[in-house]
Amino acid sequence: MKNGTFGINSVILGVLAAGLSIAIVLGSLLLAFTEGGQSTSIDSFPTLESVGILTPTPEESISTTDSPGITPTVKPPPTSTQPAALIVSEEPVICEPPSGWVKYTVKSADTLNKLASASGLSPQQVADANCLEESQLTPDTVIYLPPAPPTAPPVACGAPSHWVVYYVQPGDTLFEIAQRVNTTVSQLKSANCLNSNNIRTGQKLYVPYLPAPRPSPTIILPTETPPPPTSTQVPLPTPTDGNISHRPPPYPYPAP
């Protein structure tokens, strides 16, 4: 009986000593923070080991066989099994277009091949310059393209003020009219805004001056009436002894 009472008293004294030590540690910490605001190392304060009280390990538990029903256990501190998350800061990739390129808003009918062909580039060059990861373009998005080359102004056509009007006659050609007015076919086409050499009868043309009328074909008439042809008779050869036929006559001659 005395042994059981002594075991209970030892457990109670151990628990009281542990609680006292914890109270001293917490009080010291609170006092240090309230007075100086300076952090004090925890190693400088007394611990359970310094006061001579052994703490059970997580795998061990304090048990008493003399006093059933009282089994104090110490739980191990929670440990995290998950690794700390790695924080990787990724800077956004800035895509800078080539110098001199201009903004272009993609339309619904645009394709990468179409825009590249109009710019005189390959689809890969346009994709690389705009950091495109796929060839499909999204309408209303902005990409960069090289500026369009300047277009040559159209050549103005028209006749000089001193040129006159000529109406095409049957049989006229643009080349023939140009020869008759001492000019070239290209000058006639430029003066009359013609795209081809085809002209039609009655068409109005501007020429330097009116050409001379086309010469009409001349018909050469005979000056003298030729005499009518005369028939010439060829005389028959005179029969001779040599060409007389010796054939017997068709009928008999009377006997002399």
PyMOL commands that set and color helices and strands:
alter all, ss='L'
color gray80, all
select helices_A, chain A and resi 2-35+42-44+112-119+123-129+174-180+185-191
alter helices_A, ss='H'
color red, helices_A
select strands_A, chain A and resi 102-105+142-145+164-167+204-207
alter strands_A, ss='S'
color yellow, strands_A
deselect
rebuild
show_as cartoon
